[in-house]
Amino acid sequence: MELGYPRNLQELRQHLMDPLYKNSFFIMLTSASSAGFGFFFWMLAARLYPSSDVGIATALISSMGMLILLSKLGFDQSIIRFFPHRDKSSVLGTAVTVTTLFSLLLGIGFIATVEIWSPELTIVREIALLYILFLIANSVTAFIGASFVALRRAELYFFQSLLFGSRLLLLVPLVALGAIGIFSALGLSFVIALAVSVFLLFRSGVGLTWIDRGFLKASVNYSAGNYVAGLFATAPGLILPVLVLNILGAEQTAYYYIAYALVTILFLIPTAFTTSLFVEGCNGEQLKKSVMKSLLGIYALLLPAVVVLFVFGETLLGLIGQDYVEGLHLLRIFAVSSFFFSLAEVYISIKKVQDGIRSLILVSCVIFVLLLAFSYLFMGVFGLAGVGYAWVLTYALVGAGVISAMMRRYFWN
């Protein structure tokens, strides 16, 4: 398939059938559906349950999400990297076994020490077995989803996300259980998705075996490196709200959070394409061509999306609440940063394909340090907009380095 914009319907169809574009499309749909189901889930929960129950359920679900993040150990990336060249059942079985055992250990540890971390969540001890069950179901389902992506069957990944939508239907019959009902509605959707996903996985020719020591030894450095890089990538999203709160106060933090939540819709575009780029590179596709196709697809969608956000950003913020229009300037700055953010994401995927773990960790660490340092400095000068300027400057600097590195590797040599 030639690079470039499709000139007619037939060329558009060819573009959409290309594995890189097709999988990117379904990954974006998956992210969008997850966000949509999440929004309506909490909207319905707020109507059916007392606010105190919603608050406790939110904390329970957030704690489970944090444990899942910590328990992945980078194996979600190793699945994509090693699937094409090793026994798929052994790769997945090893990843699921190791991470399930670790998530079980973390879950038990959290329940045992919950009064230290959050005294308000001691209710978790009353539902300890249920909490552990949902934690494991969540973990295993996530890895099966990564396997669908690695198999270039992202449509199954999307279908899996639709199964998570069953949480909406479960909210109503569980209303008598209060906070536990909200938590159970989400947890049972993981169980349902897990049952169907295992069936689809077996239909795809992949099973679940015990630990493959050969794969474990071969992948330990790769998994650990991706784990560290992933923590660096995730940390700013957790730290920045606290930083904004301490420097600018609660009201500005609310404006920041809503603006950031909206701009993450833009970030779905490069994230989907670079995930697909990672998959294609691991399957032996010519990396230079895949990189160019990814960049073309990213900016073809990102440019009009940014324009829409610039034009309708005020309206979108106003729908949430008129006060949140105060975050419009920040939203627009965030939107500009998405162009540079995309370059960093492409480079990170290239390094994952090339097993460039040191470069991967270095870039993630640099972004982490610069983003937090610039945010701290700029908020004192520019107020809330300083966070946006920090994003632009951080990713512009990293993007310049990425362009230089890619030019040297693919065009100057």
C-alpha positions as CSV (number, residue, x, y, z in Angstrom):
1,M,0.0,0.0,0.0
2,E,1.4,3.4,-1.0
3,L,1.8,6.1,1.6
4,G,-0.4,9.2,1.3
5,Y,-4.0,10.3,1.7
6,P,-6.6,8.0,0.1
7,R,-7.9,9.6,-3.1
8,N,-11.0,7.5,-3.5
9,L,-13.3,5.1,-1.7
10,Q,-11.3,2.0,-2.8
11,E,-8.0,3.5,-1.5
12,L,-9.8,4.4,1.7
13,R,-10.9,0.8,2.1
14,Q,-7.4,-0.4,1.5
15,H,-6.1,2.0,4.2
16,L,-8.7,0.7,6.6
17,M,-7.8,-2.9,5.9
18,D,-4.1,-2.3,6.5
19,P,-3.3,-4.1,9.8
20,L,-1.7,-1.0,11.3
21,Y,-4.6,1.3,10.5
22,K,-7.3,-1.4,11.3
23,N,-5.8,-2.2,14.7
24,S,-5.3,1.5,15.5
25,F,-9.0,2.1,14.7
26,F,-10.2,-0.7,17.0
27,I,-7.8,0.4,19.8
28,M,-9.2,3.9,19.6
29,L,-12.7,2.5,19.7
30,T,-11.8,0.5,22.7
31,S,-10.5,3.5,24.6
32,A,-13.5,5.6,23.6
33,S,-16.0,2.9,24.6
34,S,-14.2,2.4,27.9
35,A,-14.4,6.2,28.6
36,G,-18.1,6.3,27.5
37,F,-19.1,3.3,29.7
38,G,-17.1,4.8,32.6
39,F,-18.9,8.1,32.3
40,F,-22.4,6.6,32.1
41,F,-21.6,4.1,34.9
42,W,-20.8,6.9,37.4
43,M,-23.6,9.1,36.2
44,L,-26.1,6.2,36.8
45,A,-24.4,5.3,40.1
46,A,-24.8,8.9,41.2
47,R,-28.5,8.8,40.5
48,L,-29.2,5.4,42.1
49,Y,-26.9,5.4,45.1
50,P,-26.2,7.9,48.0
51,S,-23.1,10.0,47.4
52,S,-21.4,8.4,50.4
53,D,-21.7,5.0,48.8
54,V,-20.4,6.4,45.5
55,G,-17.4,7.9,47.3
56,I,-16.5,4.6,49.0
57,A,-16.9,2.6,45.8
58,T,-14.7,5.1,43.9
59,A,-12.0,4.6,46.5
60,L,-12.3,0.8,46.3
61,I,-12.2,0.8,42.5
62,S,-9.2,3.2,42.5
63,S,-7.3,1.0,44.9
64,M,-7.9,-2.0,42.7
65,G,-6.7,0.0,39.7
66,M,-3.5,1.0,41.5
67,L,-2.8,-2.7,42.4
68,I,-3.4,-3.7,38.8
69,L,-0.9,-1.1,37.6
70,L,1.7,-2.2,40.1
71,S,1.2,-5.9,39.3
72,K,1.7,-5.8,35.5
73,L,5.5,-5.9,35.9
74,G,5.9,-5.0,32.2
75,F,4.6,-8.3,31.0
76,D,1.8,-6.6,29.1
77,Q,4.5,-5.2,26.8
78,S,6.4,-8.5,26.7
79,I,3.4,-10.2,25.4
80,I,3.3,-8.0,22.3
81,R,7.1,-8.2,21.9
82,F,7.5,-12.0,22.2
83,F,4.2,-13.3,20.8
84,P,5.4,-13.5,17.1
85,H,8.5,-15.5,17.8
86,R,7.7,-17.7,20.8
87,D,5.0,-20.2,21.8
88,K,2.0,-17.9,22.4
89,S,0.4,-20.1,25.0
90,S,3.7,-20.2,27.0
91,V,4.2,-16.5,26.8
92,L,0.6,-15.7,27.9
93,G,0.6,-18.4,30.5
94,T,3.8,-17.2,32.1
95,A,2.7,-13.6,32.1
96,V,-0.7,-14.4,33.6
97,T,0.7,-16.8,36.3
98,V,3.4,-14.4,37.5
99,T,1.2,-11.3,37.5
100,T,-1.7,-13.1,39.1
101,L,0.4,-14.3,41.9
102,F,1.9,-10.9,42.4
103,S,-1.5,-9.2,42.3
104,L,-2.8,-11.7,44.8
105,L,0.2,-10.8,47.1
106,L,-0.5,-7.1,46.7
107,G,-4.2,-7.6,47.3
108,I,-3.7,-9.5,50.5
109,G,-1.1,-7.0,51.6
110,F,-3.5,-4.1,50.9
111,I,-6.4,-5.7,52.8
112,A,-4.1,-6.5,55.8
113,T,-2.8,-3.0,56.1
114,V,-5.8,-1.0,54.8
115,E,-6.1,1.0,58.0
116,I,-2.7,2.5,57.3
117,W,-3.4,3.5,53.7
118,S,-7.1,4.4,54.1
119,P,-9.0,3.9,57.3
120,E,-12.2,4.7,55.5
121,L,-11.8,1.6,53.4
122,T,-11.8,-1.0,56.1
123,I,-15.0,-2.2,54.5
124,V,-12.7,-4.1,52.1
125,R,-12.1,-6.7,54.9
126,E,-15.8,-7.6,54.8
127,I,-15.5,-8.4,51.1
128,A,-11.9,-9.7,51.1
129,L,-12.6,-12.7,48.9
130,L,-14.8,-10.8,46.5
131,Y,-12.1,-8.1,46.3
132,I,-9.4,-10.7,45.5
133,L,-11.7,-12.4,42.9
134,F,-12.4,-9.1,41.0
135,L,-8.7,-8.1,41.3
136,I,-7.6,-11.4,39.6
137,A,-10.4,-11.2,37.0
138,N,-9.4,-7.7,36.1
139,S,-5.7,-8.7,35.8
140,V,-6.2,-11.7,33.7
141,T,-8.7,-10.0,31.4
142,A,-6.2,-7.2,30.8
143,F,-3.5,-9.6,29.7
144,I,-5.9,-11.4,27.4
145,G,-6.8,-8.1,25.9
146,A,-3.1,-7.4,25.3
147,S,-2.9,-10.8,23.6
148,F,-5.7,-9.9,21.2
149,V,-3.8,-6.8,20.2
150,A,-0.6,-8.8,19.8
151,L,-2.4,-11.2,17.5
152,R,-3.5,-8.3,15.4
153,R,-7.1,-9.0,16.4
154,A,-7.8,-5.7,18.0
155,E,-11.5,-6.1,17.1
156,L,-11.6,-8.8,19.8
157,Y,-10.1,-6.3,22.2
158,F,-12.9,-3.9,21.3
159,F,-15.5,-6.6,21.9
160,Q,-14.0,-7.3,25.3
161,S,-14.5,-3.6,26.2
162,L,-18.1,-3.9,25.2
163,L,-18.5,-6.7,27.7
164,F,-17.3,-4.4,30.4
165,G,-20.4,-2.3,29.6
166,S,-22.5,-5.0,31.4
167,R,-21.6,-3.0,34.6
168,L,-24.3,-0.6,33.7
169,L,-27.0,-3.3,33.7
170,L,-25.7,-4.7,37.0
171,L,-26.0,-1.4,38.9
172,V,-29.8,-1.6,39.2
173,P,-30.2,-5.1,40.8
174,L,-27.3,-4.5,43.2
175,V,-28.5,-1.1,44.5
176,A,-29.5,-2.6,47.9
177,L,-25.9,-3.4,48.6
178,G,-24.8,0.2,48.6
179,A,-21.1,0.8,47.9
180,I,-20.5,-2.9,47.7
181,G,-23.1,-3.0,44.9
182,I,-21.3,-0.4,42.8
183,F,-18.0,-2.2,43.3
184,S,-19.6,-5.6,42.5
185,A,-21.3,-4.3,39.4
186,L,-17.8,-3.4,38.0
187,G,-16.2,-6.5,39.3
188,L,-18.8,-8.8,37.9
189,S,-18.3,-7.2,34.5
190,F,-14.7,-8.3,34.7
191,V,-15.8,-11.8,35.4
192,I,-18.2,-11.8,32.5
193,A,-15.6,-10.4,30.2
194,L,-13.0,-12.9,31.4
195,A,-15.3,-15.9,30.7
196,V,-16.0,-14.8,27.1
197,S,-12.4,-13.6,26.5
198,V,-11.0,-17.0,27.5
199,F,-13.4,-18.7,25.0
200,L,-12.3,-16.2,22.2
201,L,-8.7,-16.7,23.1
202,F,-8.9,-20.5,22.7
203,R,-10.8,-20.0,19.4
204,S,-7.8,-17.9,18.3
205,G,-5.5,-20.9,19.0
206,V,-3.9,-19.6,22.2
207,G,-4.2,-21.4,25.5
208,L,-2.9,-20.8,29.0
209,T,0.1,-22.9,30.2
210,W,2.2,-22.9,33.4
211,I,5.4,-20.8,33.8
212,D,7.9,-21.1,30.9
213,R,11.3,-20.6,32.6
214,G,13.0,-20.0,29.2
215,F,10.6,-17.2,28.3
216,L,10.8,-15.8,31.9
217,K,14.6,-15.6,31.7
218,A,14.6,-14.1,28.2
219,S,12.0,-11.5,29.0
220,V,12.9,-10.4,32.5
221,N,15.1,-7.4,31.5
222,Y,12.6,-6.3,28.8
223,S,9.6,-6.6,31.2
224,A,11.4,-4.9,34.0
225,G,12.6,-2.0,31.8
226,N,9.1,-1.5,30.4
227,Y,7.7,-1.6,34.0
228,V,10.0,1.1,35.2
229,A,9.3,3.2,32.1
230,G,5.6,2.7,32.5
231,L,5.8,3.9,36.1
232,F,7.6,7.1,35.0
233,A,4.9,7.6,32.3
234,T,2.0,7.2,34.7
235,A,3.4,9.1,37.7
236,P,2.9,12.7,36.4
237,G,-0.8,12.1,36.0
238,L,-1.0,11.1,39.7
239,I,1.4,13.7,41.0
240,L,0.3,16.8,39.0
241,P,-3.2,17.2,40.6
242,V,-1.5,17.2,44.1
243,L,1.1,19.7,42.9
244,V,-1.6,22.0,41.5
245,L,-3.6,21.7,44.7
246,N,-0.7,22.6,46.9
247,I,0.4,25.6,44.7
248,L,-2.8,27.0,43.3
249,G,-5.6,25.6,45.5
250,A,-8.7,23.3,45.1
251,E,-10.6,25.5,42.6
252,Q,-7.7,25.6,40.1
253,T,-7.1,21.9,40.6
254,A,-10.7,21.2,39.4
255,Y,-10.1,23.3,36.3
256,Y,-6.9,21.5,35.6
257,Y,-8.5,18.0,36.1
258,I,-11.4,18.7,33.7
259,A,-9.1,20.2,31.0
260,Y,-6.7,17.3,31.3
261,A,-9.6,14.8,31.1
262,L,-10.8,16.4,27.9
263,V,-7.4,16.5,26.2
264,T,-6.8,12.9,26.9
265,I,-9.3,12.2,24.1
266,L,-6.7,13.7,21.7
267,F,-4.0,11.5,23.3
268,L,-6.0,8.4,22.4
269,I,-5.0,9.0,18.7
270,P,-1.2,8.7,19.0
271,T,-1.5,6.1,21.7
272,A,-3.6,3.8,19.5
273,F,-1.3,4.3,16.4
274,T,1.9,3.8,18.4
275,T,0.5,0.6,20.0
276,S,-0.3,-0.7,16.6
277,L,3.2,0.4,15.4
278,F,4.7,-1.6,18.2
279,V,2.7,-4.7,17.1
280,E,3.6,-4.4,13.5
281,G,7.3,-3.9,14.2
282,C,7.4,-7.0,16.4
283,N,5.7,-8.9,13.6
284,G,8.6,-8.1,11.2
285,E,7.1,-5.3,9.2
286,Q,9.5,-2.7,7.8
287,L,10.0,-0.3,10.7
288,K,10.7,2.8,8.6
289,K,7.5,2.3,6.5
290,S,5.4,1.6,9.6
291,V,6.7,4.7,11.4
292,M,5.8,6.9,8.4
293,K,2.3,5.3,8.1
294,S,1.8,5.9,11.8
295,L,2.8,9.5,11.7
296,L,0.6,10.1,8.7
297,G,-2.4,8.5,10.4
298,I,-1.8,10.3,13.7
299,Y,-1.5,13.8,12.2
300,A,-4.3,13.2,9.7
301,L,-6.7,12.7,12.7
302,L,-5.0,14.8,15.2
303,L,-5.0,18.1,13.2
304,P,-8.8,18.3,12.7
305,A,-9.4,17.0,16.3
306,V,-7.2,19.9,17.7
307,V,-9.1,22.4,15.5
308,V,-12.4,21.0,16.9
309,L,-11.2,21.3,20.5
310,F,-10.0,24.9,19.9
311,V,-13.4,25.9,18.3
312,F,-15.7,24.0,20.7
313,G,-13.6,23.8,23.8
314,E,-15.5,26.6,25.5
315,T,-18.8,24.9,24.8
316,L,-17.6,21.5,26.1
317,L,-16.3,23.0,29.3
318,G,-19.5,25.0,29.7
319,L,-21.5,21.7,29.5
320,I,-19.7,20.5,32.6
321,G,-20.1,23.7,34.4
322,Q,-19.8,27.4,33.6
323,D,-17.0,27.8,36.1
324,Y,-14.9,25.3,34.2
325,V,-14.6,27.6,31.2
326,E,-11.8,29.1,33.2
327,G,-9.7,26.2,32.1
328,L,-10.1,27.0,28.4
329,H,-6.7,28.5,27.9
330,L,-5.1,25.5,29.6
331,L,-7.1,23.1,27.4
332,R,-5.9,24.8,24.2
333,I,-2.3,24.7,25.4
334,F,-2.7,21.0,26.2
335,A,-4.1,20.5,22.7
336,V,-1.0,22.0,21.1
337,S,1.2,19.7,23.2
338,S,-0.4,16.7,21.6
339,F,1.6,17.2,18.4
340,F,4.9,16.9,20.3
341,F,3.5,14.2,22.6
342,S,2.9,12.1,19.5
343,L,6.5,12.2,18.5
344,A,7.6,11.0,21.9
345,E,5.1,8.1,21.7
346,V,6.4,7.0,18.3
347,Y,9.9,7.0,19.5
348,I,9.0,5.0,22.6
349,S,7.3,2.4,20.4
350,I,10.4,2.2,18.1
351,K,12.6,1.5,21.1
352,K,10.2,-1.2,22.3
353,V,10.6,-2.9,19.0
354,Q,14.4,-2.5,19.0
355,D,14.7,-3.7,22.6
356,G,16.2,-0.3,23.4
357,I,15.4,-0.6,27.1
358,R,18.0,1.9,28.3
359,S,16.7,4.6,25.8
360,L,13.1,3.8,26.8
361,I,13.8,4.3,30.5
362,L,15.9,7.4,29.8
363,V,13.2,9.1,27.7
364,S,10.5,8.3,30.2
365,C,12.6,9.5,33.0
366,V,13.5,12.8,31.2
367,I,9.8,13.5,30.5
368,F,8.9,12.8,34.1
369,V,11.6,15.1,35.5
370,L,11.1,17.9,33.0
371,L,7.3,17.9,33.2
372,L,7.2,18.1,37.0
373,A,10.0,20.6,37.2
374,F,8.6,22.9,34.6
375,S,5.1,22.7,36.0
376,Y,6.4,23.6,39.5
377,L,8.4,26.6,38.1
378,F,5.8,27.8,35.6
379,M,2.8,27.7,37.9
380,G,4.5,30.3,40.1
381,V,4.8,32.6,37.0
382,F,1.8,31.8,34.8
383,G,-0.7,30.3,37.2
384,L,-2.7,27.3,35.9
385,A,-1.5,27.9,32.3
386,G,2.0,27.1,33.5
387,V,1.1,23.4,33.6
388,G,0.2,23.6,29.9
389,Y,3.4,25.5,29.0
390,A,5.3,22.8,30.9
391,W,3.7,20.1,28.7
392,V,4.5,22.0,25.5
393,L,8.1,22.7,26.4
394,T,8.8,19.2,27.8
395,Y,7.4,17.4,24.8
396,A,8.8,19.9,22.3
397,L,12.3,19.3,23.7
398,V,11.8,15.5,23.6
399,G,10.2,15.8,20.2
400,A,13.2,17.7,18.8
401,G,15.5,14.9,20.1
402,V,13.2,12.3,18.6
403,I,13.2,14.0,15.1
404,S,17.0,14.2,15.2
405,A,17.3,10.5,16.2
406,M,14.9,9.3,13.5
407,M,16.5,11.5,10.8
408,R,19.9,10.1,11.6
409,R,18.7,6.5,11.6
410,Y,16.3,6.5,8.7
411,F,17.3,9.3,6.3
412,W,20.9,10.4,6.8
413,N,22.6,7.0,6.9
